[in-house]
């Protein structure tokens, strides 16, 4: 993996970690059960994407 590719993966990991934490926070604060479930689903998707990027290393 080139240095540029490694920087891209590290940047993507940071973005996915940030999105996961935002969706986690939102899902716990939302009062509407449907919206909270949607945010929990997004949290799971960002967790999966984070793990896929991590496996590239």
mmJSON file of the N, C-alpha and C atoms, coordinates in Angstrom:
{"data_MODEL":{"atom_site":{
"group_PDB":["ATOM","ATOM","ATOM","ATOM","ATOM","ATOM","ATOM","ATOM","ATOM","ATOM","ATOM","ATOM","ATOM","ATOM","ATOM","ATOM","ATOM","ATOM","ATOM","ATOM","ATOM","ATOM","ATOM","ATOM","ATOM","ATOM","ATOM","ATOM","ATOM","ATOM","ATOM","ATOM","ATOM","ATOM","ATOM","ATOM","ATOM","ATOM","ATOM","ATOM","ATOM","ATOM","ATOM","ATOM","ATOM","ATOM","ATOM","ATOM","ATOM","ATOM","ATOM","ATOM","ATOM","ATOM","ATOM","ATOM","ATOM","ATOM","ATOM","ATOM","ATOM","ATOM","ATOM","ATOM","ATOM","ATOM","ATOM","ATOM","ATOM","ATOM","ATOM","ATOM","ATOM","ATOM","ATOM","ATOM","ATOM","ATOM","ATOM","ATOM","ATOM","ATOM","ATOM","ATOM","ATOM","ATOM","ATOM","ATOM","ATOM","ATOM","ATOM","ATOM","ATOM","ATOM","ATOM","ATOM","ATOM","ATOM","ATOM","ATOM","ATOM","ATOM","ATOM","ATOM","ATOM","ATOM","ATOM","ATOM","ATOM","ATOM","ATOM","ATOM","ATOM","ATOM","ATOM","ATOM","ATOM","ATOM","ATOM","ATOM","ATOM","ATOM","ATOM","ATOM","ATOM","ATOM","ATOM","ATOM","ATOM","ATOM","ATOM","ATOM","ATOM","ATOM","ATOM","ATOM","ATOM","ATOM","ATOM","ATOM","ATOM","ATOM","ATOM","ATOM","ATOM","ATOM","ATOM","ATOM","ATOM","ATOM","ATOM","ATOM","ATOM","ATOM","ATOM","ATOM","ATOM","ATOM","ATOM","ATOM","ATOM","ATOM","ATOM","ATOM","ATOM","ATOM","ATOM","ATOM","ATOM","ATOM","ATOM"],
"id":[1,2,3,4,5,6,7,8,9,10,11,12,13,14,15,16,17,18,19,20,21,22,23,24,25,26,27,28,29,30,31,32,33,34,35,36,37,38,39,40,41,42,43,44,45,46,47,48,49,50,51,52,53,54,55,56,57,58,59,60,61,62,63,64,65,66,67,68,69,70,71,72,73,74,75,76,77,78,79,80,81,82,83,84,85,86,87,88,89,90,91,92,93,94,95,96,97,98,99,100,101,102,103,104,105,106,107,108,109,110,111,112,113,114,115,116,117,118,119,120,121,122,123,124,125,126,127,128,129,130,131,132,133,134,135,136,137,138,139,140,141,142,143,144,145,146,147,148,149,150,151,152,153,154,155,156,157,158,159,160,161,162,163,164,165,166,167,168,169,170,171],
"type_symbol":["N","C","C","N","C","C","N","C","C","N","C","C","N","C","C","N","C","C","N","C","C","N","C","C","N","C","C","N","C","C","N","C","C","N","C","C","N","C","C","N","C","C","N","C","C","N","C","C","N","C","C","N","C","C","N","C","C","N","C","C","N","C","C","N","C","C","N","C","C","N","C","C","N","C","C","N","C","C","N","C","C","N","C","C","N","C","C","N","C","C","N","C","C","N","C","C","N","C","C","N","C","C","N","C","C","N","C","C","N","C","C","N","C","C","N","C","C","N","C","C","N","C","C","N","C","C","N","C","C","N","C","C","N","C","C","N","C","C","N","C","C","N","C","C","N","C","C","N","C","C","N","C","C","N","C","C","N","C","C","N","C","C","N","C","C","N","C","C","N","C","C"],
"label_atom_id":["N","CA","C","N","CA","C","N","CA","C","N","CA","C","N","CA","C","N","CA","C","N","CA","C","N","CA","C","N","CA","C","N","CA","C","N","CA","C","N","CA","C","N","CA","C","N","CA","C","N","CA","C","N","CA","C","N","CA","C","N","CA","C","N","CA","C","N","CA","C","N","CA","C","N","CA","C","N","CA","C","N","CA","C","N","CA","C","N","CA","C","N","CA","C","N","CA","C","N","CA","C","N","CA","C","N","CA","C","N","CA","C","N","CA","C","N","CA","C","N","CA","C","N","CA","C","N","CA","C","N","CA","C","N","CA","C","N","CA","C","N","CA","C","N","CA","C","N","CA","C","N","CA","C","N","CA","C","N","CA","C","N","CA","C","N","CA","C","N","CA","C","N","CA","C","N","CA","C","N","CA","C","N","CA","C","N","CA","C","N","CA","C","N","CA","C","N","CA","C"],
"label_alt_id":[null,null,null,null,null,null,null,null,null,null,null,null,null,null,null,null,null,null,null,null,null,null,null,null,null,null,null,null,null,null,null,null,null,null,null,null,null,null,null,null,null,null,null,null,null,null,null,null,null,null,null,null,null,null,null,null,null,null,null,null,null,null,null,null,null,null,null,null,null,null,null,null,null,null,null,null,null,null,null,null,null,null,null,null,null,null,null,null,null,null,null,null,null,null,null,null,null,null,null,null,null,null,null,null,null,null,null,null,null,null,null,null,null,null,null,null,null,null,null,null,null,null,null,null,null,null,null,null,null,null,null,null,null,null,null,null,null,null,null,null,null,null,null,null,null,null,null,null,null,null,null,null,null,null,null,null,null,null,null,null,null,null,null,null,null,null,null,null,null,null,null],
"label_comp_id":["UNK","UNK","UNK","UNK","UNK","UNK","UNK","UNK","UNK","UNK","UNK","UNK","UNK","UNK","UNK","UNK","UNK","UNK","UNK","UNK","UNK","UNK","UNK","UNK","UNK","UNK","UNK","UNK","UNK","UNK","UNK","UNK","UNK","UNK","UNK","UNK","UNK","UNK","UNK","UNK","UNK","UNK","UNK","UNK","UNK","UNK","UNK","UNK","UNK","UNK","UNK","UNK","UNK","UNK","UNK","UNK","UNK","UNK","UNK","UNK","UNK","UNK","UNK","UNK","UNK","UNK","UNK","UNK","UNK","UNK","UNK","UNK","UNK","UNK","UNK","UNK","UNK","UNK","UNK","UNK","UNK","UNK","UNK","UNK","UNK","UNK","UNK","UNK","UNK","UNK","UNK","UNK","UNK","UNK","UNK","UNK","UNK","UNK","UNK","UNK","UNK","UNK","UNK","UNK","UNK","UNK","UNK","UNK","UNK","UNK","UNK","UNK","UNK","UNK","UNK","UNK","UNK","UNK","UNK","UNK","UNK","UNK","UNK","UNK","UNK","UNK","UNK","UNK","UNK","UNK","UNK","UNK","UNK","UNK","UNK","UNK","UNK","UNK","UNK","UNK","UNK","UNK","UNK","UNK","UNK","UNK","UNK","UNK","UNK","UNK","UNK","UNK","UNK","UNK","UNK","UNK","UNK","UNK","UNK","UNK","UNK","UNK","UNK","UNK","UNK","UNK","UNK","UNK","UNK","UNK","UNK"],
"label_asym_id":["A","A","A","A","A","A","A","A","A","A","A","A","A","A","A","A","A","A","A","A","A","A","A","A","A","A","A","A","A","A","A","A","A","A","A","A","A","A","A","A","A","A","A","A","A","A","A","A","A","A","A","A","A","A","A","A","A","A","A","A","A","A","A","A","A","A","A","A","A","A","A","A","A","A","A","A","A","A","A","A","A","A","A","A","A","A","A","A","A","A","A","A","A","A","A","A","A","A","A","A","A","A","A","A","A","A","A","A","A","A","A","A","A","A","A","A","A","A","A","A","A","A","A","A","A","A","A","A","A","A","A","A","A","A","A","A","A","A","A","A","A","A","A","A","A","A","A","A","A","A","A","A","A","A","A","A","A","A","A","A","A","A","A","A","A","A","A","A","A","A","A"],
"label_entity_id":["1","1","1","1","1","1","1","1","1","1","1","1","1","1","1","1","1","1","1","1","1","1","1","1","1","1","1","1","1","1","1","1","1","1","1","1","1","1","1","1","1","1","1","1","1","1","1","1","1","1","1","1","1","1","1","1","1","1","1","1","1","1","1","1","1","1","1","1","1","1","1","1","1","1","1","1","1","1","1","1","1","1","1","1","1","1","1","1","1","1","1","1","1","1","1","1","1","1","1","1","1","1","1","1","1","1","1","1","1","1","1","1","1","1","1","1","1","1","1","1","1","1","1","1","1","1","1","1","1","1","1","1","1","1","1","1","1","1","1","1","1","1","1","1","1","1","1","1","1","1","1","1","1","1","1","1","1","1","1","1","1","1","1","1","1","1","1","1","1","1","1"],
"label_seq_id":[1,1,1,2,2,2,3,3,3,4,4,4,5,5,5,6,6,6,7,7,7,8,8,8,9,9,9,10,10,10,11,11,11,12,12,12,13,13,13,14,14,14,15,15,15,16,16,16,17,17,17,18,18,18,19,19,19,20,20,20,21,21,21,22,22,22,23,23,23,24,24,24,25,25,25,26,26,26,27,27,27,28,28,28,29,29,29,30,30,30,31,31,31,32,32,32,33,33,33,34,34,34,35,35,35,36,36,36,37,37,37,38,38,38,39,39,39,40,40,40,41,41,41,42,42,42,43,43,43,44,44,44,45,45,45,46,46,46,47,47,47,48,48,48,49,49,49,50,50,50,51,51,51,52,52,52,53,53,53,54,54,54,55,55,55,56,56,56,57,57,57],
"pdbx_PDB_ins_code":[null,null,null,null,null,null,null,null,null,null,null,null,null,null,null,null,null,null,null,null,null,null,null,null,null,null,null,null,null,null,null,null,null,null,null,null,null,null,null,null,null,null,null,null,null,null,null,null,null,null,null,null,null,null,null,null,null,null,null,null,null,null,null,null,null,null,null,null,null,null,null,null,null,null,null,null,null,null,null,null,null,null,null,null,null,null,null,null,null,null,null,null,null,null,null,null,null,null,null,null,null,null,null,null,null,null,null,null,null,null,null,null,null,null,null,null,null,null,null,null,null,null,null,null,null,null,null,null,null,null,null,null,null,null,null,null,null,null,null,null,null,null,null,null,null,null,null,null,null,null,null,null,null,null,null,null,null,null,null,null,null,null,null,null,null,null,null,null,null,null,null],
"Cartn_x":[0.857,0.0,0.905,0.595,1.406,1.086,1.962,1.779,0.479,0.172,-1.045,-2.286,-2.245,-3.37,-3.545,-2.45,-2.507,-3.13,-2.764,-3.36,-4.853,-5.265,-6.694,-7.446,-6.899,-7.556,-7.633,-6.56,-6.574,-7.611,-7.734,-8.73,-10.143,-10.351,-11.664,-12.018,-11.034,-11.272,-11.726,-11.083,-11.464,-12.88,-13.232,-14.582,-15.631,-15.358,-16.321,-16.475,-15.38,-15.456,-16.287,-16.095,-16.863,-18.348,-18.667,-20.069,-20.727,-19.979,-20.52,-20.835,-19.936,-20.179,-21.349,-21.477,-22.614,-23.935,-23.967,-25.218,-25.561,-24.553,-24.8,-25.422,-24.843,-25.353,-26.775,-27.022,-28.35,-29.386,-29.017,-29.993,-30.385,-29.496,-29.842,-30.641,-30.529,-31.205,-32.567,-32.797,-34.07,-35.207,-36.345,-37.5,-38.422,-38.375,-39.184,-38.538,-39.249,-38.656,-38.226,-38.967,-38.593,-37.296,-37.171,-35.937,-34.752,-34.982,-33.918,-33.458,-34.402,-34.05,-33.27,-33.654,-32.941,-31.501,-31.321,-29.979,-29.15,-29.793,-29.087,-28.631,-29.462,-29.085,-27.894,-27.916,-26.784,-25.518,-25.664,-24.517,-23.904,-24.749,-24.276,-23.575,-24.127,-23.514,-22.138,-22.027,-20.731,-19.724,-20.198,-19.326,-18.789,-19.649,-19.234,-18.237,-18.501,-17.571,-16.224,-16.256,-15.015,-14.199,-14.864,-14.17,-13.618,-14.344,-13.853,-12.596,-12.613,-11.418,-10.257,-10.549,-9.512,-8.876,-9.671,-9.151,-8.223,-8.264,-7.35,-5.908,-5.771,-4.423,-3.699],
"Cartn_y":[-1.175,0.0,1.24,2.157,3.369,4.292,5.249,6.225,7.014,7.374,8.118,7.283,6.013,5.122,4.931,4.817,4.672,5.914,7.08,8.322,8.37,7.885,7.852,6.933,5.753,4.796,5.363,5.986,6.587,7.705,8.49,9.559,8.972,7.935,7.281,6.67,6.098,5.547,6.634,7.781,8.9,9.381,9.461,9.891,8.889,7.617,6.594,6.561,6.747,6.784,7.98,9.121,10.319,10.123,9.558,9.335,8.321,7.307,6.325,6.992,7.827,8.481,9.464,10.156,11.079,10.328,9.216,8.461,7.785,7.375,6.807,7.853,9.031,10.113,10.475,10.571,10.944,9.878,8.619,7.556,7.504,7.903,7.903,9.139,10.215,11.463,11.628,10.911,11.051,10.408,11.076,10.553,9.738,10.005,9.253,7.876,6.801,5.463,5.09,5.54,5.222,5.921,7.189,7.916,7.346,6.986,6.394,5.072,4.272,3.007,3.243,4.269,4.626,5.024,5.81,6.239,5.061,4.139,2.944,2.097,2.049,1.325,2.007,3.323,4.058,3.82,3.767,3.474,2.127,1.13,-0.202,-0.181,0.552,0.638,1.297,2.362,3.035,2.154,1.362,0.413,-0.629,-1.13,-2.101,-1.489,-0.263,0.409,0.646,1.03,1.231,-0.06,-1.176,-2.46,-2.87,-2.547,-2.87,-2.063,-0.78,0.031,-0.454,-0.833,-1.315,-2.603,-3.439,-4.688,-4.454,-3.265,-2.96,-2.775,-2.484,-2.236,-3.495],
"Cartn_z":[0.0,0.0,0.0,-0.891,-0.969,0.202,0.386,1.465,1.284,0.042,-0.246,0.053,-0.303,-0.01,1.493,2.202,3.654,4.294,3.808,4.323,4.045,2.878,2.545,3.501,3.761,4.648,6.069,6.527,7.861,7.95,6.91,6.871,6.877,6.095,6.047,7.401,8.087,9.423,10.387,10.311,11.167,10.889,9.622,9.241,9.723,9.535,9.953,11.471,12.174,13.638,14.1,13.452,13.785,13.497,12.333,11.974,12.91,13.321,14.261,15.594,16.086,17.373,17.277,16.158,15.97,15.917,15.196,15.093,16.422,17.178,18.509,19.422,19.424,20.266,19.859,18.57,18.086,18.43,18.289,18.558,20.025,20.92,22.344,22.742,21.974,22.328,21.658,20.578,19.867,20.652,20.655,21.369,20.459,19.178,18.217,18.003,18.322,18.209,16.793,15.792,14.407,14.01,14.386,14.072,14.85,16.1,16.912,16.304,15.803,15.167,13.875,13.135,11.903,12.216,13.253,13.637,14.15,14.85,15.318,14.133,13.085,11.872,11.187,11.142,10.566,11.382,12.695,13.562,13.185,12.989,12.619,11.258,10.311,8.978,9.05,9.843,9.971,10.705,11.634,12.328,11.345,10.474,9.467,8.488,8.05,7.139,7.81,9.084,9.836,9.858,10.133,10.191,8.822,7.744,6.404,6.081,6.425,6.191,7.059,8.286,9.197,8.673,8.036,7.483,6.292,5.712,4.606,5.085,6.372,6.904,7.21],
"occupancy":[1.0,1.0,1.0,1.0,1.0,1.0,1.0,1.0,1.0,1.0,1.0,1.0,1.0,1.0,1.0,1.0,1.0,1.0,1.0,1.0,1.0,1.0,1.0,1.0,1.0,1.0,1.0,1.0,1.0,1.0,1.0,1.0,1.0,1.0,1.0,1.0,1.0,1.0,1.0,1.0,1.0,1.0,1.0,1.0,1.0,1.0,1.0,1.0,1.0,1.0,1.0,1.0,1.0,1.0,1.0,1.0,1.0,1.0,1.0,1.0,1.0,1.0,1.0,1.0,1.0,1.0,1.0,1.0,1.0,1.0,1.0,1.0,1.0,1.0,1.0,1.0,1.0,1.0,1.0,1.0,1.0,1.0,1.0,1.0,1.0,1.0,1.0,1.0,1.0,1.0,1.0,1.0,1.0,1.0,1.0,1.0,1.0,1.0,1.0,1.0,1.0,1.0,1.0,1.0,1.0,1.0,1.0,1.0,1.0,1.0,1.0,1.0,1.0,1.0,1.0,1.0,1.0,1.0,1.0,1.0,1.0,1.0,1.0,1.0,1.0,1.0,1.0,1.0,1.0,1.0,1.0,1.0,1.0,1.0,1.0,1.0,1.0,1.0,1.0,1.0,1.0,1.0,1.0,1.0,1.0,1.0,1.0,1.0,1.0,1.0,1.0,1.0,1.0,1.0,1.0,1.0,1.0,1.0,1.0,1.0,1.0,1.0,1.0,1.0,1.0,1.0,1.0,1.0,1.0,1.0,1.0],
"B_iso_or_equiv":[0.0,0.0,0.0,0.0,0.0,0.0,0.0,0.0,0.0,0.0,0.0,0.0,0.0,0.0,0.0,0.0,0.0,0.0,0.0,0.0,0.0,0.0,0.0,0.0,0.0,0.0,0.0,0.0,0.0,0.0,0.0,0.0,0.0,0.0,0.0,0.0,0.0,0.0,0.0,0.0,0.0,0.0,0.0,0.0,0.0,0.0,0.0,0.0,0.0,0.0,0.0,0.0,0.0,0.0,0.0,0.0,0.0,0.0,0.0,0.0,0.0,0.0,0.0,0.0,0.0,0.0,0.0,0.0,0.0,0.0,0.0,0.0,0.0,0.0,0.0,0.0,0.0,0.0,0.0,0.0,0.0,0.0,0.0,0.0,0.0,0.0,0.0,0.0,0.0,0.0,0.0,0.0,0.0,0.0,0.0,0.0,0.0,0.0,0.0,0.0,0.0,0.0,0.0,0.0,0.0,0.0,0.0,0.0,0.0,0.0,0.0,0.0,0.0,0.0,0.0,0.0,0.0,0.0,0.0,0.0,0.0,0.0,0.0,0.0,0.0,0.0,0.0,0.0,0.0,0.0,0.0,0.0,0.0,0.0,0.0,0.0,0.0,0.0,0.0,0.0,0.0,0.0,0.0,0.0,0.0,0.0,0.0,0.0,0.0,0.0,0.0,0.0,0.0,0.0,0.0,0.0,0.0,0.0,0.0,0.0,0.0,0.0,0.0,0.0,0.0,0.0,0.0,0.0,0.0,0.0,0.0],
"pdbx_formal_charge":[null,null,null,null,null,null,null,null,null,null,null,null,null,null,null,null,null,null,null,null,null,null,null,null,null,null,null,null,null,null,null,null,null,null,null,null,null,null,null,null,null,null,null,null,null,null,null,null,null,null,null,null,null,null,null,null,null,null,null,null,null,null,null,null,null,null,null,null,null,null,null,null,null,null,null,null,null,null,null,null,null,null,null,null,null,null,null,null,null,null,null,null,null,null,null,null,null,null,null,null,null,null,null,null,null,null,null,null,null,null,null,null,null,null,null,null,null,null,null,null,null,null,null,null,null,null,null,null,null,null,null,null,null,null,null,null,null,null,null,null,null,null,null,null,null,null,null,null,null,null,null,null,null,null,null,null,null,null,null,null,null,null,null,null,null,null,null,null,null,null,null],
"auth_seq_id":[1,1,1,2,2,2,3,3,3,4,4,4,5,5,5,6,6,6,7,7,7,8,8,8,9,9,9,10,10,10,11,11,11,12,12,12,13,13,13,14,14,14,15,15,15,16,16,16,17,17,17,18,18,18,19,19,19,20,20,20,21,21,21,22,22,22,23,23,23,24,24,24,25,25,25,26,26,26,27,27,27,28,28,28,29,29,29,30,30,30,31,31,31,32,32,32,33,33,33,34,34,34,35,35,35,36,36,36,37,37,37,38,38,38,39,39,39,40,40,40,41,41,41,42,42,42,43,43,43,44,44,44,45,45,45,46,46,46,47,47,47,48,48,48,49,49,49,50,50,50,51,51,51,52,52,52,53,53,53,54,54,54,55,55,55,56,56,56,57,57,57],
"auth_comp_id":["UNK","UNK","UNK","UNK","UNK","UNK","UNK","UNK","UNK","UNK","UNK","UNK","UNK","UNK","UNK","UNK","UNK","UNK","UNK","UNK","UNK","UNK","UNK","UNK","UNK","UNK","UNK","UNK","UNK","UNK","UNK","UNK","UNK","UNK","UNK","UNK","UNK","UNK","UNK","UNK","UNK","UNK","UNK","UNK","UNK","UNK","UNK","UNK","UNK","UNK","UNK","UNK","UNK","UNK","UNK","UNK","UNK","UNK","UNK","UNK","UNK","UNK","UNK","UNK","UNK","UNK","UNK","UNK","UNK","UNK","UNK","UNK","UNK","UNK","UNK","UNK","UNK","UNK","UNK","UNK","UNK","UNK","UNK","UNK","UNK","UNK","UNK","UNK","UNK","UNK","UNK","UNK","UNK","UNK","UNK","UNK","UNK","UNK","UNK","UNK","UNK","UNK","UNK","UNK","UNK","UNK","UNK","UNK","UNK","UNK","UNK","UNK","UNK","UNK","UNK","UNK","UNK","UNK","UNK","UNK","UNK","UNK","UNK","UNK","UNK","UNK","UNK","UNK","UNK","UNK","UNK","UNK","UNK","UNK","UNK","UNK","UNK","UNK","UNK","UNK","UNK","UNK","UNK","UNK","UNK","UNK","UNK","UNK","UNK","UNK","UNK","UNK","UNK","UNK","UNK","UNK","UNK","UNK","UNK","UNK","UNK","UNK","UNK","UNK","UNK","UNK","UNK","UNK","UNK","UNK","UNK"],
"auth_asym_id":["A","A","A","A","A","A","A","A","A","A","A","A","A","A","A","A","A","A","A","A","A","A","A","A","A","A","A","A","A","A","A","A","A","A","A","A","A","A","A","A","A","A","A","A","A","A","A","A","A","A","A","A","A","A","A","A","A","A","A","A","A","A","A","A","A","A","A","A","A","A","A","A","A","A","A","A","A","A","A","A","A","A","A","A","A","A","A","A","A","A","A","A","A","A","A","A","A","A","A","A","A","A","A","A","A","A","A","A","A","A","A","A","A","A","A","A","A","A","A","A","A","A","A","A","A","A","A","A","A","A","A","A","A","A","A","A","A","A","A","A","A","A","A","A","A","A","A","A","A","A","A","A","A","A","A","A","A","A","A","A","A","A","A","A","A","A","A","A","A","A","A"],
"auth_atom_id":["N","CA","C","N","CA","C","N","CA","C","N","CA","C","N","CA","C","N","CA","C","N","CA","C","N","CA","C","N","CA","C","N","CA","C","N","CA","C","N","CA","C","N","CA","C","N","CA","C","N","CA","C","N","CA","C","N","CA","C","N","CA","C","N","CA","C","N","CA","C","N","CA","C","N","CA","C","N","CA","C","N","CA","C","N","CA","C","N","CA","C","N","CA","C","N","CA","C","N","CA","C","N","CA","C","N","CA","C","N","CA","C","N","CA","C","N","CA","C","N","CA","C","N","CA","C","N","CA","C","N","CA","C","N","CA","C","N","CA","C","N","CA","C","N","CA","C","N","CA","C","N","CA","C","N","CA","C","N","CA","C","N","CA","C","N","CA","C","N","CA","C","N","CA","C","N","CA","C","N","CA","C","N","CA","C","N","CA","C","N","CA","C","N","CA","C","N","CA","C"],
"pdbx_PDB_model_num":[1,1,1,1,1,1,1,1,1,1,1,1,1,1,1,1,1,1,1,1,1,1,1,1,1,1,1,1,1,1,1,1,1,1,1,1,1,1,1,1,1,1,1,1,1,1,1,1,1,1,1,1,1,1,1,1,1,1,1,1,1,1,1,1,1,1,1,1,1,1,1,1,1,1,1,1,1,1,1,1,1,1,1,1,1,1,1,1,1,1,1,1,1,1,1,1,1,1,1,1,1,1,1,1,1,1,1,1,1,1,1,1,1,1,1,1,1,1,1,1,1,1,1,1,1,1,1,1,1,1,1,1,1,1,1,1,1,1,1,1,1,1,1,1,1,1,1,1,1,1,1,1,1,1,1,1,1,1,1,1,1,1,1,1,1,1,1,1,1,1,1]
}}}
